[in-house]
Amino acid sequence: MNNYITVIGGGLAGAEAAYQIAKRGIKVKLYEMKPKKFSPAHTNKNLAEIVCSNSFKSNLLTNACGLLKQELRMLDSLLINIADKTKVPAGQALAVDRDQFAKQVTEQIEKDPNIQIINQEVENIEQLAKDGIVIVATGPLTSESLAKNISNLTGQDKLYFYDAAAPIVTKESIDFDIAFYGDRYSQEKKKEETIEQWQERQKNEEKSYINLPMNKEEYETFWHELVNAQVVELHQFEKKEIFEGCMPIEVMAKRGIDTLRFGPLKPVGFDDPRTGKRPYAVVQLRQDNKQASLYNLVGFQTNLKFGEQKRVFSLIPGLQEADFIKYGVMHRNTYINSTILLDATYNLKQNNNIFFAGQITGVEGYVESISSGLVAGLNAVLKYQSKSPIVFSKYTMIGALAQYISTENKKFQPMNANFGILPDLEIKIKDKKLRYENLAQRALNNITDLLH
Ligand SMILES: Cc1cc2nc3c(=O)[nH]c(=O)nc-3n(C[C@H](O)[C@H](O)[C@H](O)COP(=O)(O)OP(=O)(O)OC[C@H]3O[C@@H](n4cnc5c(N)ncnc54)[C@H](O)[C@@H]3O)c2cc1C
């Protein structure tokens, strides 16, 4: 038996798993194919690279992802800890400076005496698992040769769905005669305020979001160009499904002229400071780096050709001269059928030396991937020490996710943290916020009990 545990993939799940193993005094060999080889979405040589939005979603406990983050904080997650340290203003959400985040995770892993980073693509898992424990955390864009190997190993066809990233623009290229700062709802003029008081309050608001108001005519022109714009041709295998949680904006727009106005462009919670009236639609831009020099277009994940993105998105008032430093992209996303392959510790049933972690298991999202890395890392250690596994309670978000992906389900789709996967409370509470507060408290009590 090897005197170390192997982790394949130094993304969000792999970096978290490596940390959890190393902090328990066990050696780790962490294989990461970058910088020798990059997936179509990765561009940075650091570990824990964030490929799309810089948001780790809400910090509120009445939000499922907020609860999951709080559980991870209690369980000493390295990545959530660094996300907290590298956060940028984003209202109630935890958004990070992506470069600082990846840099600090990499520094922490590199200086850990128990972790050896090997920059090499792995093509065969069984070879590494012959004499030791292996965690596979190669993500939704697992390299082709390894994906084939996983397919052979599990006897399953790979599953694919679309995933897409939103474009990023520089702040200095945005027209601030049109754009205004502010969070949804805090931006609305209060009845008792004069226009001057309201404008003064806005000046002091946190500058986490930039808003671009549109009138009816501007919106309709934009919508028309968007639904008729040219998209990148997808491969046949990529055409299987569109994942509702990450739908390209042009696909959403094609569902009807007002769909975007009820979705990412909803004007609710804003008044246009120029008119004092609610706009017809609003495009929001979220701060993307600590210096607040870059902003991403919220909800604008897209598969439009790059030239078309420039042409169509520049029609948005305020973005006429926008400098797009990154265009939106769309990619294959690979995950295994965990519902029959894994148990609730992310251990492969047919070969107990192998664990999977991250998006490849069918958990969906940054925080969810980190949570599975923590569970797999912890349980790989217990296996290494020939101790019993820890199955997190179904009443916790971290446990409910693990149980969801490892429970038989013929319609398995990647799953975000959500309150629907937690068991009901014993008493019925109608008020949603109060119900979520109670579910969150029950989950956190459970983690507290586990830690004592
Ligand atoms: C285009 C795109 C956009 C996304 N946008 C979002 C978003 O906005 N918000 C969100 O919450 N989630 C998003 N996701 C989903 C998902 O949460 C992230 O992909 C997340 O990074 C998954 O973490 P992971 O650790 O599983 O994989 P990754 O973070 O991708 O890490 C996998 C690592 O494994 C390495 N690797 C791959 N193959 C091999 C190999 N054979 N040998 C060695 N190393 C290998 C890769 O280089 C990479 O560093 C997106 C996914 C994609 C593909």
The ligand as an SDF file (V2000), in Angstrom:
LIG
                    3D

 53 58  0  0  0  0  0  0  0  0999 V2000
  -17.5810   26.7980  -18.9270 C   0  0  0  0  0  0  0  0  0  0  0  0
  -18.0440   26.5370  -17.5290 C   0  0  0  0  0  0  0  0  0  0  0  0
  -18.6300   27.5420  -16.7870 C   0  0  0  0  0  0  0  0  0  0  0  0
  -19.0250   27.3170  -15.4640 C   0  0  0  0  0  0  0  0  0  0  0  0
  -19.5600   28.3460  -14.7680 N   0  0  0  0  0  0  0  0  0  0  0  0
  -19.8870   28.1860  -13.4720 C   0  0  0  0  0  0  0  0  0  0  0  0
  -20.3790   29.2880  -12.7170 C   0  0  0  0  0  0  0  0  0  0  0  0
  -20.4930   30.3960  -13.2140 O   0  0  0  0  0  0  0  0  0  0  0  0
  -20.7100   29.0910  -11.4270 N   0  0  0  0  0  0  0  0  0  0  0  0
  -20.5750   27.8720  -10.8330 C   0  0  0  0  0  0  0  0  0  0  0  0
  -20.8760   27.7630   -9.6400 O   0  0  0  0  0  0  0  0  0  0  0  0
  -20.1300   26.8010  -11.5360 N   0  0  0  0  0  0  0  0  0  0  0  0
  -19.7830   26.9150  -12.8330 C   0  0  0  0  0  0  0  0  0  0  0  0
  -19.3250   25.8520  -13.5650 N   0  0  0  0  0  0  0  0  0  0  0  0
  -19.4030   24.5040  -12.9930 C   0  0  0  0  0  0  0  0  0  0  0  0
  -18.3530   24.0420  -11.9660 C   0  0  0  0  0  0  0  0  0  0  0  0
  -18.7470   24.4290  -10.6820 O   0  0  0  0  0  0  0  0  0  0  0  0
  -16.9550   24.4700  -12.1730 C   0  0  0  0  0  0  0  0  0  0  0  0
  -16.5640   23.9280  -13.3810 O   0  0  0  0  0  0  0  0  0  0  0  0
  -15.9930   24.0140  -11.0490 C   0  0  0  0  0  0  0  0  0  0  0  0
  -14.7450   24.5300  -11.3640 O   0  0  0  0  0  0  0  0  0  0  0  0
  -15.9150   22.5120  -10.8580 C   0  0  0  0  0  0  0  0  0  0  0  0
  -14.8830   22.1820   -9.9530 O   0  0  0  0  0  0  0  0  0  0  0  0
  -14.0370   20.8520  -10.1720 P   0  0  0  0  0  0  0  0  0  0  0  0
  -12.9760   20.8320   -9.1290 O   0  0  0  0  0  0  0  0  0  0  0  0
  -14.9400   19.7040  -10.2580 O   0  0  0  0  0  0  0  0  0  0  0  0
  -13.3690   21.0100  -11.6180 O   0  0  0  0  0  0  0  0  0  0  0  0
  -12.3160   22.0880  -12.1260 P   0  0  0  0  0  0  0  0  0  0  0  0
  -12.3220   23.2750  -11.2670 O   0  0  0  0  0  0  0  0  0  0  0  0
  -12.5470   22.2270  -13.5900 O   0  0  0  0  0  0  0  0  0  0  0  0
  -10.9070   21.3490  -11.9000 O   0  0  0  0  0  0  0  0  0  0  0  0
  -10.5050   20.2300  -12.6150 C   0  0  0  0  0  0  0  0  0  0  0  0
   -9.0050   20.2730  -12.7740 C   0  0  0  0  0  0  0  0  0  0  0  0
   -8.5540   19.0360  -13.2910 O   0  0  0  0  0  0  0  0  0  0  0  0
   -7.5770   19.2400  -14.2850 C   0  0  0  0  0  0  0  0  0  0  0  0
   -7.5770   18.0640  -15.1630 N   0  0  0  0  0  0  0  0  0  0  0  0
   -8.5310   17.7060  -16.0780 C   0  0  0  0  0  0  0  0  0  0  0  0
   -8.1910   16.5250  -16.6530 N   0  0  0  0  0  0  0  0  0  0  0  0
   -7.0160   16.1180  -16.0680 C   0  0  0  0  0  0  0  0  0  0  0  0
   -6.1770   14.9920  -16.2240 C   0  0  0  0  0  0  0  0  0  0  0  0
   -6.4660   14.0050  -17.0730 N   0  0  0  0  0  0  0  0  0  0  0  0
   -5.0340   14.9030  -15.4780 N   0  0  0  0  0  0  0  0  0  0  0  0
   -4.7090   15.9040  -14.5930 C   0  0  0  0  0  0  0  0  0  0  0  0
   -5.4660   17.0090  -14.4180 N   0  0  0  0  0  0  0  0  0  0  0  0
   -6.6190   17.1030  -15.1360 C   0  0  0  0  0  0  0  0  0  0  0  0
   -7.9990   20.5440  -14.9280 C   0  0  0  0  0  0  0  0  0  0  0  0
   -6.9090   21.1860  -15.5600 O   0  0  0  0  0  0  0  0  0  0  0  0
   -8.5460   21.3420  -13.7500 C   0  0  0  0  0  0  0  0  0  0  0  0
   -7.5790   22.1420  -13.1440 O   0  0  0  0  0  0  0  0  0  0  0  0
  -18.8760   26.0310  -14.8780 C   0  0  0  0  0  0  0  0  0  0  0  0
  -18.3040   25.0200  -15.6270 C   0  0  0  0  0  0  0  0  0  0  0  0
  -17.8760   25.2530  -16.9310 C   0  0  0  0  0  0  0  0  0  0  0  0
  -17.2460   24.1380  -17.6970 C   0  0  0  0  0  0  0  0  0  0  0  0
  1  2  1  0
  2  3  1  0
  2 52  2  0
  3  4  2  0
  4  5  1  0
  4 50  1  0
  5  6  2  0
  6  7  1  0
  6 13  1  0
  7  8  2  0
  7  9  1  0
  9 10  1  0
 10 11  2  0
 10 12  1  0
 12 13  2  0
 13 14  1  0
 14 15  1  0
 14 50  1  0
 15 16  1  0
 16 17  1  0
 16 18  1  0
 18 19  1  0
 18 20  1  0
 20 21  1  0
 20 22  1  0
 22 23  1  0
 23 24  1  0
 24 25  2  0
 24 26  1  0
 24 27  1  0
 27 28  1  0
 28 29  2  0
 28 30  1  0
 28 31  1  0
 31 32  1  0
 32 33  1  0
 33 34  1  0
 33 48  1  0
 34 35  1  0
 35 36  1  0
 35 46  1  0
 36 37  1  0
 36 45  1  0
 37 38  2  0
 38 39  1  0
 39 40  1  0
 39 45  2  0
 40 41  1  0
 40 42  2  0
 42 43  1  0
 43 44  2  0
 44 45  1  0
 46 47  1  0
 46 48  1  0
 48 49  1  0
 50 51  2  0
 51 52  1  0
 52 53  1  0
M  END
$$$$
